[in-house]
Amino acid sequence: MSEKPVLLQVGQVTERMTARFEAEFTVHRLFGREDRAEFLAEVGPSVHAIATDGHWGVPEDVMAACPNVKVISSYGVGYDAIDADGAAAKGILVAHTPDVLNDEVADTAILLWLAVSRQLVPSERWARSGDWEAKGAYPLTRSVQNRRVGILGLGRIGQTIAERAKAFGAEILYHSRSEKPVDYTYCADLVDMAQRCDVLVCITPGGAATQHLVNAEVLAALGPEGILVNVSRGSVVDEAALVAALESGALGGAGLDVFEQEPKIPDALKGMDNVVLTPHVGSGTVETRQAMGDLTCDNLSQFLKDGTVLTPVPECKALNG
């Protein structure tokens, strides 16, 4: 019986994923080890595959310690914490889990928009606290019907968000690196789009190219009645500028699922009634996380069969086949 290839597991995984990993690999787990450097020096040269996620990615010390790795399979669609270009240059295939989480993340974006606009959290508190009885009816909120919704990043999830928004009579605008063959209004300039829309939804990839893409100028353009929704990466939004815009009234509200220093959230945001906060749960349902885990494992299984993966990242598609 041949010896199993070695898998380095970065981060925590589900029991279902663990069972599949152990069926095909000899698994070494990095997460939480205090002897990290010694551990990597010992097992790194034998590592054939790495399993990780969009948050942990593959740190530089891990990549350096694993010179013989051939495949990286990431649990999540975002992979900015992995040097995909560097991996591709070394002939390493990187896979992620697109499509299976489109609906869930899109639903979260719409949920945040509706919750901010209709003031779900403070009105729920009004009902729960007894203020309804003591003070009367809750103040009027703003409709979500027939709004202009700007989408920053019209990829798979962005297009799913657009379809959801259309159910509310929304006019869709979008900003991306290039114009796409869709029946929505393309805005080559992000500030221009922010000026023209009522709601700005961020669903662009993270990384250096999009760092603080939504800055003070964009937020000012969105305006005192505008709403920002971020379900992409915390790094896309200048968080200090966001806090300042909300405190000054330059921005109307925000629905945020991601943050710059997760899991730390600025205290100022926590105290604002016009802000809805969720702890990076955009894809966080049992069904979707299971599908993501299955695809993470499927990519590794496929690689063992024929040296390809099912869902390579764009940077590695030329290697896949």
ROZAMAR-609661 format. One record per residue (C-alpha): residue in one letter; x, y, z; residue number from 1. Coordinates in Angstrom, 3 decimals. Last residue first. Layout:
BEGIN
 torro        u        v        w drenlum
     A        X        Y        Z     NUM
...
***
This chain:
BEGIN
 torro        u        v        w drenlum
     G   -4.920   20.819  -17.628     321
     N   -5.035   23.451  -14.937     320
     L   -1.823   25.412  -15.259     319
     A   -3.352   28.077  -17.521     318
     K   -6.197   28.470  -15.039     317
     C   -3.816   29.436  -12.237     316
     E   -4.212   33.228  -12.070     315
     P   -7.961   32.886  -12.576     314
     V   -8.417   30.807   -9.392     313
     P   -8.903   27.123  -10.128     312
     T  -12.333   25.530   -9.649     311
     L  -12.370   21.813  -10.439     310
     V   -8.698   21.096   -9.837     309
     T   -6.170   19.308  -12.061     308
     G   -3.345   16.844  -11.412     307
     D   -5.293   13.778  -12.560     306
     K   -6.682   11.844   -9.616     305
     L   -4.869   13.483   -6.698     304
     F   -5.865   16.891   -8.033     303
     Q   -9.487   15.845   -8.246     302
     S   -9.465   14.803   -4.605     301
     L   -7.985   18.162   -3.602     300
     N  -10.603   20.113   -5.544     299
     D  -13.362   17.892   -4.180     298
     C  -12.239   18.640   -0.621     297
     T  -12.620   22.394   -1.025     296
     L  -15.828   21.754   -2.988     295
     D  -17.287   19.736   -0.116     294
     G  -16.341   22.413    2.394     293
     M  -18.002   25.134    0.329     292
     A  -21.153   23.030   -0.073     291
     Q  -21.225   22.398    3.669     290
     R  -20.760   26.115    4.319     289
     T  -23.667   26.824    2.005     288
     E  -26.105   24.426    3.649     287
     V  -25.248   25.226    7.245     286
     T  -25.511   28.953    6.597     285
     G  -22.738   31.492    7.011     284
     S  -22.017   32.775    3.525     283
     G  -22.254   36.444    4.502     282
     V  -21.484   35.721    8.155     281
     H  -18.608   38.146    8.609     280
     P  -19.714   39.212   12.126     279
     T  -22.823   41.307   11.311     278
     L  -23.172   45.035   11.967     277
     V  -26.060   47.350   11.111     276
     V  -25.314   51.092   11.237     275
     N  -27.824   53.935   11.499     274
     D  -28.287   53.371   15.229     273
     M  -24.587   54.019   15.879     272
     G  -22.916   52.761   19.055     271
     K  -21.145   49.755   17.581     270
     L  -19.632   51.858   14.808     269
     A  -17.829   54.097   17.303     268
     D  -16.469   51.069   19.130     267
     P  -14.453   50.136   16.041     266
     I  -14.883   46.427   15.222     265
     K  -12.177   43.899   16.075     264
     P  -12.805   40.425   14.605     263
     E  -11.567   41.431   12.111     262
     Q   -9.218   44.383   11.672     261
     E  -10.492   46.035    8.490     260
     F  -14.104   44.943    8.837     259
     V  -16.655   42.738    7.083     258
     D  -20.433   42.254    7.353     257
     L  -21.287   45.951    7.325     256
     G  -24.568   47.739    6.676     255
     A  -24.008   51.481    6.629     254
     G  -25.964   54.703    7.079     253
     G  -26.664   58.233    5.864     252
     L  -23.172   59.443    5.058     251
     A  -21.973   63.043    5.568     250
     G  -23.768   62.995    8.921     249
     S  -20.604   63.970   10.768     248
     E  -20.394   60.742   12.753     247
     L  -21.190   58.598    9.707     246
     A  -18.579   60.287    7.537     245
     A  -15.936   60.093   10.286     244
     V  -16.614   56.403   10.903     243
     L  -16.350   55.688    7.171     242
     A  -13.135   57.690    6.839     241
     A  -11.597   55.641    9.657     240
     E  -12.838   52.433    8.009     239
     D  -11.336   53.172    4.597     238
     V  -13.394   50.542    2.771     237
     V  -11.956   47.782    0.553     236
     S   -9.850   46.432    3.444     235
     G  -12.944   45.109    5.205     234
     R  -13.472   42.602    2.405     233
     S  -16.580   41.968    0.299     232
     V  -19.982   42.199    1.995     231
     N  -19.950   45.968    2.461     230
     V  -23.177   47.967    2.250     229
     L  -23.002   51.780    2.148     228
     I  -26.220   53.790    2.403     227
     G  -26.822   57.265    1.032     226
     E  -29.008   59.927    2.639     225
     P  -26.133   62.153    3.774     224
     G  -24.115   61.554    0.596     223
     L  -22.739   58.864   -1.673     222
     A  -20.334   61.492   -2.988     221
     A  -19.006   62.102    0.515     220
     L  -18.433   58.361    0.896     219
     V  -16.540   58.196   -2.406     218
     E  -14.332   61.140   -1.445     217
     A  -13.664   59.745    2.032     216
     N  -12.491   56.419    0.603     215
     V  -14.083   53.339   -0.944     214
     L  -11.080   51.959   -2.821     213
     H   -9.413   51.719    0.579     212
     Q   -7.263   48.773   -0.606     211
     T   -8.718   47.537   -3.913     210
     A   -5.510   46.729   -5.790     209
     A   -3.672   45.733   -2.615     208
     G   -6.018   42.867   -1.816     207
     G   -9.753   42.346   -1.481     206
     P  -12.137   41.221   -4.210     205
     T  -15.109   43.447   -5.103     204
     I  -18.537   43.008   -3.498     203
     C  -19.183   46.504   -2.173     202
     V  -22.807   47.663   -2.374     201
     L  -23.463   51.394   -2.760     200
     V  -27.043   52.505   -2.101     199
     D  -28.724   55.721   -3.204     198
     C  -26.782   56.046   -6.449     197
     R  -25.645   58.856   -8.759     196
     Q  -22.969   60.472   -6.624     195
     A  -21.512   57.063   -5.777     194
     M  -21.331   56.211   -9.476     193
     D  -19.391   59.389  -10.217     192
     V  -17.021   58.667   -7.363     191
     L  -16.444   55.168   -8.756     190
     D  -15.540   56.350  -12.255     189
     A  -16.068   54.083  -15.275     188
     C  -19.754   53.797  -14.456     187
     Y  -21.581   51.055  -16.371     186
     T  -25.369   51.191  -16.363     185
     Y  -26.963   47.741  -16.336     184
     D  -28.171   45.570  -19.195     183
     V  -25.123   43.304  -19.087     182
     P  -22.197   42.595  -21.439     181
     K  -19.539   43.873  -19.008     180
     E  -17.557   47.110  -18.907     179
     S  -14.086   46.827  -17.419     178
     R  -12.313   47.078  -14.085     177
     S  -15.644   47.306  -12.293     176
     H  -18.255   49.921  -11.401     175
     Y  -21.967   49.186  -11.535     174
     L  -25.341   50.865  -11.809     173
     I  -28.646   49.064  -11.282     172
     E  -32.029   50.774  -11.188     171
     A  -33.974   49.149   -8.387     170
     G  -37.611   48.100   -8.600     169
     F  -37.383   46.116   -5.378     168
     A  -37.140   42.789   -7.239     167
     K  -34.321   44.391   -9.225     166
     A  -32.225   44.339   -6.051     165
     R  -32.141   40.520   -6.001     164
     E  -30.973   40.359   -9.616     163
     A  -28.277   42.952   -8.885     162
     I  -27.103   40.974   -5.866     161
     T  -26.720   37.894   -8.097     160
     Q  -24.707   39.977  -10.565     159
     G  -22.418   41.124   -7.780     158
     I  -21.997   37.535   -6.574     157
     R  -20.773   36.329   -9.974     156
     G  -18.690   39.413  -10.680     155
     L  -19.999   42.961  -10.868     154
     G  -17.555   44.624   -8.485     153
     L  -18.788   47.821   -6.814     152
     I  -22.546   47.673   -7.227     151
     G  -24.551   50.896   -7.313     150
     V  -28.230   50.659   -6.411     149
     R  -30.531   53.441   -7.550     148
     R  -33.739   53.130   -5.599     147
     N  -37.216   52.221   -6.803     146
     Q  -38.441   50.783   -3.491     145
     V  -36.253   50.618   -0.397     144
     S  -38.462   53.038    1.516     143
     R  -37.049   55.269    4.264     142
     T  -38.130   55.203    7.919     141
     L  -40.953   56.856    9.865     140
     P  -40.518   57.345   13.590     139
     Y  -41.682   54.543   15.924     138
     A  -45.212   54.929   17.262     137
     G  -45.869   55.850   20.861     136
     K  -43.559   56.872   23.675     135
     A  -44.444   54.590   26.587     134
     E  -46.170   51.729   24.809     133
     W  -43.829   51.699   21.810     132
     D  -40.898   52.412   24.134     131
     G  -41.493   49.082   25.869     130
     S  -37.936   47.871   25.371     129
     R  -38.745   45.124   22.841     128
     A  -40.677   47.336   20.422     127
     W  -38.167   50.167   20.414     126
     R  -35.294   47.624   20.257     125
     E  -36.867   46.167   17.120     124
     S  -37.132   49.710   15.762     123
     P  -33.454   50.323   16.560     122
     V  -32.353   47.114   14.771     121
     L  -34.695   47.216   11.767     120
     Q  -34.029   50.802   10.774     119
     R  -35.972   50.438    7.468     118
     S  -33.013   51.638    5.403     117
     V  -30.386   49.928    7.529     116
     A  -32.165   46.558    7.762     115
     L  -33.137   46.627    4.093     114
     W  -29.566   47.217    2.945     113
     L  -28.184   44.640    5.358     112
     L  -30.662   41.978    4.244     111
     I  -29.921   42.730    0.578     110
     A  -26.211   42.188    1.146     109
     T  -26.861   39.039    3.192     108
     D  -29.068   37.597    0.437     107
     A  -26.287   38.226   -2.077     106
     V  -23.816   36.441    0.199     105
     E  -26.124   33.438    0.461     104
     D  -26.955   33.290   -3.237     103
     N  -23.374   33.436   -4.460     102
     L  -21.975   30.906   -1.970     101
     V  -21.695   27.841   -4.224     100
     D  -20.554   30.023   -7.149      99
     P  -16.854   30.196   -6.246      98
     T  -14.973   27.832   -3.907      97
     H  -11.196   28.285   -4.315      96
     A   -8.322   26.474   -6.043      95
     V   -4.634   27.317   -6.313      94
     L   -2.382   25.181   -8.524      93
     I    1.351   25.457   -7.832      92
     G    3.623   25.729  -10.877      91
     K    6.074   28.055   -9.133      90
     A    4.921   31.077  -11.118      89
     A    1.333   30.069  -10.342      88
     A    2.070   30.208   -6.618      87
     G    3.592   33.668   -6.901      86
     D    0.610   34.921   -8.853      85
     A   -1.789   33.338   -6.353      84
     D   -0.107   34.897   -3.329      83
     I   -2.830   33.749   -0.938      82
     A   -4.500   36.135    1.543      81
     D   -6.374   37.723   -1.393      80
     Y   -8.199   34.419   -1.918      79
     G  -11.883   35.307   -1.753      78
     V  -14.266   32.519   -2.814      77
     G  -13.951   30.507    0.360      76
     Y  -12.383   27.264    1.647      75
     S   -9.034   27.358   -0.144      74
     S   -7.303   24.443   -1.873      73
     I   -3.573   24.820   -2.456      72
     V   -1.810   22.382   -4.798      71
     K    1.726   21.240   -5.604      70
     V    3.670   21.792   -2.377      69
     N    7.316   20.783   -2.649      68
     P    8.951   23.918   -1.237      67
     C    6.761   23.931    1.902      66
     A    8.631   26.018    4.498      65
     A    8.668   29.148    2.323      64
     M    4.927   28.881    1.682      63
     V    4.241   28.528    5.403      62
     D    6.515   31.415    6.354      61
     E    4.852   33.641    3.768      60
     P    1.348   33.043    5.116      59
     V   -1.027   30.881    3.058      58
     G   -4.621   32.108    3.359      57
     W   -5.806   32.637    6.917      56
     H   -9.033   34.505    6.108      55
     G   -9.937   33.014    2.735      54
     D   -9.449   29.463    3.928      53
     T   -6.731   26.806    4.004      52
     A   -5.911   23.320    2.754      51
     I   -2.315   22.821    1.617      50
     A   -1.024   19.950   -0.543      49
     H    2.207   17.964   -1.049      48
     V    3.882   18.744    2.270      47
     S    7.031   16.671    2.904      46
     P    9.427   19.641    3.018      45
     G    7.183   21.444    5.518      44
     V    6.923   18.732    8.175      43
     E    9.975   19.401   10.366      42
     A   10.760   23.020    9.556      41
     L    7.044   23.850    9.786      40
     F    6.811   22.291   13.245      39
     E    9.946   24.047   14.495      38
     A    8.643   27.415   13.330      37
     R    5.126   26.861   14.672      36
     D    6.034   25.504   18.088      35
     E    3.009   27.168   19.728      34
     R    0.576   25.399   17.416      33
     G   -2.889   26.939   17.250      32
     F   -3.691   25.957   13.656      31
     L   -0.901   24.109   11.857      30
     R   -2.546   20.730   11.446      29
     H   -0.715   17.857    9.735      28
     V   -2.824   15.429    7.715      27
     T   -1.624   12.235    6.033      26
     F   -3.917   12.357    3.074      25
     E   -6.778   10.631    1.280      24
     A   -9.175    9.384    3.957      23
     E   -7.832   11.898    6.471      22
     F   -8.897   14.849    4.327      21
     R  -12.366   13.413    3.802      20
     A  -12.968   12.830    7.499      19
     T  -11.634   16.279    8.383      18
     M  -13.940   17.905    5.840      17
     R  -17.017   16.323    7.435      16
     E  -15.766   17.223   10.892      15
     T  -15.549   20.852    9.789      14
     V  -12.332   22.804    9.323      13
     Q  -10.016   24.967   11.419      12
     G   -7.047   26.930   10.155      11
     V   -4.142   25.850    7.937      10
     Q   -4.218   22.121    7.212       9
     L   -0.986   20.774    5.726       8
     L   -1.644   17.718    3.589       7
     V    0.921   14.935    3.071       6
     P    0.486   12.329    0.349       5
     K   -0.570    8.866    1.532       4
     E    2.011    6.081    1.505       3
     S    1.455    3.339   -1.057       2
     M    0.000    0.000    0.000       1
***
